[in-house]
Amino acid sequence: MIVAFEGIDKAGKATQARLLSSRLEKEGYKCKTLSFPVYTTPIGRELRLSLQGRRSYPIQVRHLLMSANRWEMKGELESAGVDVLILNRYIHSNIAYGVASGLDRSWLESLDRGLPEPNLVILLDISPTTSLKRKMRGRDVNEQDLAYLGRVRSVYLELAKEYGWRVIPAERSIKRVHEEIYAVVEGEIRKYRASNNP
């Protein structure tokens, strides 16, 4: 089962992915966590330079690189022996950030067609102002533009409504957010196991 966390920068995705993995493992599930972009690959290293403003690419090229980075990790995404794969960002990040930049949604969607689909997408929703408060310094090129993050958030909320994602308000305490996430995931795991073990 694949669980993907989405949301604008500093929404708490990495923290909540870590907490969820730890709790599920205590419950006896084998978990694996991946955070995108994966900066250790050749394409990932190029992406880091781009996000740091040290490489200048057309916006289309940056989104192609983001997709290519996920394709680099296709083997990891399909690895056997894992009960729950937890992703910090996945294919919908490319769509939200790309559409907010004025790119064509159908083109963006085509880039990742063929990659494993998540069983559950959880959108951690915060305001751009909260994003800024949570990280004042060392922000990348996307994190620095609050108006842009506002557009990304709007696209995310539209996608969530369209696809029926779980939207979790993430400006509350880490513990409260985690408890709500765990309740959602536990219910989805039960449904997933029932459908795969009739």
Stockholm file with secondary structure:
# STOCKHOLM 1.0

chainA/1-198         MIVAFEGIDKAGKATQARLLSSRLEKEGYKCKTLSFPVYTTPIGRELRLSLQGRRSYPIQVRHLLMSANRWEMKGELESAGVDVLILNRYIHSNIAYGVASGLDRSWLESLDRGLPEPNLVILLDISPTTSLKRKMRGRDVNEQDLAYLGRVRSVYLELAKEYGWRVIPAERSIKRVHEEIYAVVEGEIRKYRASNNP
#=GR chainA/1-198 SS CEEEEECSTTSSHHHHHHHHHHHHHHTTCCEEEEESSCTTSHHHHHHHHHHTTSSCCCHHHHHHHHHHHHHHTHHHHTCSSCSEEEEESCHHHHHHHHHHTTCCHHHHHHHTTTSCCCSEEEEEECCHHHHHHHCCSSCCTTTTCHHHHHHHHHHHHHHHHHHTCEEEECSSCHHHHHHHHHHHHHHHHHHHHHHHCC
#=GC SS_cons         CEEEEECSTTSSHHHHHHHHHHHHHHTTCCEEEEESSCTTSHHHHHHHHHHTTSSCCCHHHHHHHHHHHHHHTHHHHTCSSCSEEEEESCHHHHHHHHHHTTCCHHHHHHHTTTSCCCSEEEEEECCHHHHHHHCCSSCCTTTTCHHHHHHHHHHHHHHHHHHTCEEEECSSCHHHHHHHHHHHHHHHHHHHHHHHCC
//
